């Protein structure tokens, strides 16, 4: 899913923002609250999990662009 489109960003704004904030707070990518684990394996991620991951990765890119944590 393309989370750079306006419609996707609007629909999943809460998950994208939560992922972004989680990254800034030091939460690991694997701590995505929308991922489903069964017997130690991650099931295919739904759109909410992917949106959270998109926000997390965007924060990671933004932080690296600024030269790291402040």
Secondary structure, DSSP 8 states (H G I E B T S, - for coil): --TTSHHHHHHTHHHHHHHHHHHHTT--GGG-TT--EETTEE----HHHHHHHHHHHHHHHHHHHTTS--
